[in-house]
Amino acid sequence: MSNHSSSPHANEESPAVLLTQSGREGRSQRYRPRSAPTAQCFGRLNAGIADREGETSVTEEQSVPAATGNVPGPLCEEHPELAAALEAGRITGEVGTPRENNLSHIHRFLDQERQFDFGVALTQEWDYAKVFALMVEKVGLRPDPAFTEGVDTISTERCIAALARFGDVLGSAVAAQARILFATGHPGGMLPVHMAFAEWAAAHGAEVISPDGYIAVPEIGGDLRRISGVWVWHQHGGVPHTHLAEPMAALLDELTTRGEEAPDLVVADHGWAGCAGTRGIRSIGFADCNDPALFVAEAQGQVEVSVPLDDDVVPQLYQPLIDFVLDTAAGHLDN
């Protein structure tokens, strides 16, 4: 959940702008990634990359703590172009979601507020200190608890590690010709990412779950729509940015009503992934640095992989990430 203060996505109930991806050329079984942009992997952002309006940014005048959660490691060294692209796009590194928002959302998750619990059932005892420590470990937030305002970080190293595990899970499921359900609560940023994964999975023999007909979401209104194999929540003529679990609950309930089996794998984000994981369905997903619920679900064993990243950048900036995941996944088809 990005919380970019002047962005229309700051209100989780407001419709997001739907951005789609142009058609992709047919691919051989081994995925061939496009060239990633080049940039300094671990330095400050290139001055030519404009800050998005309303976000926290680093300037020469700003003072930020020396301690950072974005410490380079062997995966950044092994994949320097990917690491550079992630940081240049502010998907990782010093990101747009401010520290105060990250810390506030930990409290709101612990209070089990709607939009912040992601439908994740708590099976362990959690308090602020435990969740903060988890977010430092899994996401790469700055580790100093006394730092409460300013620029926060997402670890590029941990993002790449999670993306590799994500690709392994997706690739093994597709190799087994599994039934896979793709969904997103972030259509303005993540929809093209999931579309690429769904297209690749279907092209290599997986069953992308796509029941026909009208599917209502009775608890919150609206209905479910499928865009190029990816499920989204539709309401009032738009596809809102949402972290609610109700859309996934409605979809899974509808599958049961129709006598269909549950998915073998859910590939999603936010409440879509949290709800599926809580129901015992194998799930992998994405979450931002202010989304503790999905990382708690991973720690509790409900979600297999939670990838830390900024979930609301311009969609084309995710292309190197897509390439890396599909290249990793394709390795399972060669065996």
N, C-alpha and C positions, 0 to 999 in steps of 0.2 A: 504494500500500500504506500505509494508515494504521497507525500503531503506538501506539494509545491504550492505555496501560499496563494498565488494569484492564478493558479491553474483551475480550469473548470472541473478537474478531477478531484479537487480537494473535498468536495461534497460527494460522499459515496453514492448518494441517491441520484445525482444528476447524470443525464445522458452523456456518454462519451462520444467523441468523434470517431467514427468507424473508418479505419484505414485498412485497406486490403493490399494484397501482394499480387503482382502480375503473375501470369502463368509461368511455370518453370519447365525447362526443357526436360525431355525424358532422360533418365540416368541409367547408367550401367549399375550392376549390383553393388560394386564398390563405389561409394559416394565420393565425388570429386569436389572438394571445397573450392569456393571462389577465393581470390586473393584478398587477404585482410589488409586494411590500411596500416601504414607504418606510423609509429610515434614512439616517443620515449616511454619505456615500460613503467618506470617507477618514479619519474619526475612529476613536476607540476604540469597541469594541462597546457597544451600548446596555446599560445596567446590568440591564435586564429580561431579557436573554438569558442563560440559565443556562449555565455551563461544563459540558461533558460530563465525567463523573467520570473521573479519572485522567489528564486531558490537561493539557498545559502551558497556562497562561492568564496574562494580564497583570493585575496588580493595581497599586494605587498604590505599594505598597512595592517592587515589583520594578523593577529597573533593566535596561533593554534597550538595545542599541546604537542610536545615532541613525541610523546607516546602515541602510537597509531596502531590500529588493528590491521592495517594493510602492510604486512611484512612480506617481502618477496621470498619465494622458496624455489624448490627444484622444478615445480610444474611451470612456474613463470619462466624459468630458464629454458625448459624443454619446449615451451610454446610461446616464444616471445611476441610473435605477431598477434596471437589471440590476446595475450595479456595487454599488449599495447592498445589494441582496439577496444577492449573492455574499459580501460581507463580513459582513453581519449573520448569515448562516448559517455563517460560518467555512469556507466553501468556498474562499475566497481571503482575502488579507490576513494577519493574524496567526492562524495555524492551530494545530490541536491536536497535530500531529506535531512532537515536539521536535527541536531542532537536533542533539543528539548522535545521534539515530536517523538523521537525514538523512545525516550524515557517515559513520556506521558502514556504511550501506547502499552508499555509494560503494565502500568497501573490499571489501565482500562481493560486489558486482557485478564488480569487477575480479578478484577471486578466482574468479569464475565459479561461485559457489555455486548450488546448486539453489534454486529459488524467487526468485532474485535476477537470473538471467541472462535470464529471459523467453523463452528459446529464440532469442535474438538472436545471430547469427553476427557476430563482430568482423571487419570488413574494413579497419579502420584501427588504428593504434597509439594506445592510450589509457593514460594514467596518472592518478593521483589529481588532479593539478593541472588537467589538461585536462577531466576529468569535472566537477570542482567548478566550473570556469569555465563549462562548458556549462549546468550547473544554475542558476547565477546568471543567465546570459543568457536561457535558455528558460523557466525556472520562476519566477525571482525570489527565490531564496534570498538571505539577507543576504550581502553581498559580502565582508565582512571574514573572511578565513580564520582569524584568531586567535579569533574568536567560536565557541566549541565547545559551549556548553550554554545552554539557555533557549528562548525563543520564536523560531520561525523564520517566514518569510513565503512566500506564493505571490502573485505579481503579478496583481492584478485586470486590469490593462491587457493583459498577455500572455495571460491566460486568455480574455478577450473576443476578442482578435485570433485566437487559435487556434480558438475556437468559430465565428467567422465563416468561417474557412477550412474547418472541419469541415462547416458547413452548406452551403457552396458545393460541396464534393465530394459530399455526400449528395444535394443537390438535382440536380446534373448527372447523377448515376448514375440517380436515379429518373426524370428526364426522358427518359433513354435507355432506360428500362425494363430496367435491368440486373438481373443475378442477384446478390443481396446476402445475405451471411451475417452475422447478428447473434449476438454471444456475450458473456458476462461471467464473470469470475472473482470478482466482488464482488456476489453476489446480494443481500446485505443492504442495500446502498446503491445500486448502479448498475442493478440489474435493471429497475426501473420506467422508468429513463431509456431503456434500450435497447428496452424494450417499446413505449414511445411512438414511437420512431423506426421500429421495425419495422411497427407498425400504420399509421403515416402512409405509409411506403413502399409497403406492400401496397395501400393504398387508392388510390394514385395510379399503379398499373400496374407497379411493380417486382415481380420474382419473389423472394420471401423464401424462401431455401433451407431446405427442411424435409423431408428424407428420412425415410421411415417405417421402423419396425423397430428392433430392438435394436442399439445400437452400443456395443461394449465399449471400454474403455481398458486394453489389456493390460499396459502397463508399470507402471501404478500402481493398477490395480484400479478397480472401479466401472464406470459406464456414462454415456452422454450422454443428457440429457433436454432437451426443448424446451418452454419455457414462454412461451406467447403469442408465438411466433416467435423467441425468444431461446434460444440454447444455453447450458446449464450442465452442470457435472460433478456427477454424483450418486454418493454412496457411503454405505453404512450407513444408508440411510433419510433422508439429508439432502443438502443442496447446499452443499458446503464453499466457504469463501473460499480461493481458490488463485491462485497466480501461475505455476503450472507450465504448460509448453508442451504437455505430452502430450495433454491433452484436444483441443486444436485439431489436433494432428498426427493423432490417431485419426480425427477427423471428416473431415479432408482426405483421408486415406488411404482411408476408407470411400467417399467420393465417387468416387475414382479406381477402386476395386474395382468399383463399380456402373456404371462407364462414363460417369459424369457429368462435365461440364466443371467446372473450378475456378470459384469465384466471380469475378464481375467486381469486387466490392468486399467487403471485410470491415470491419465496424463492430464494434469490440470494445474490450478493455482488457487490460493486463498480458500474461501469456503467450499468451493467445489472439491478440492483435494482433501480438506479437513473432514468434511462430511463423509466422503467415500472411505477414507482411512479409518474413521471411527466405526464405520459399519463393517470393518474387517476386510475390505477390498484392497488388494495390493495397489498402492498409489505412489506416484511421484509427482513433484510439483515445484513451483517457483514461489518465492516470497521476498519481500523487501526488508530493509533493516528496521522498519517500524511494524513488522508483522510477526510478533513472537509466537503466535499460536501454532503456525506450521512447524516451527523448529521445536516447540514443545511436543507436538505430535510425533516428530521424528525421534526425539529422545525417549518417548514413551513406547516406541515401536509400532505406532499406528500408520505412519507415513514412512516409506522406505528411503526416499531421498527428498530433501528440501534444499533447493538451490538458492543461495543468497545473491540477490542482484537488485538494481533499481528496475522496477517493473513498469515504468512509464516514460521511457525515453522514446524518441522518434523511432518508429518500428524498423526502418532499414538499418539502424545501428546494431540491431541484433543479428545481422547476417553472419558475421564471423562465429558467433555462438551457435547458430543453427548449423553451420558447416561443421563445426567441431563435434557437436552431438551426433549428427548423422554419419560423419566419418567414423566415429567410435562405434555407433550402432551397426554400421555396415560390416565391421569386422566380424560380427557374429554370424553373418550370412556366408562368409567365406569358409567357415569350418564345416 
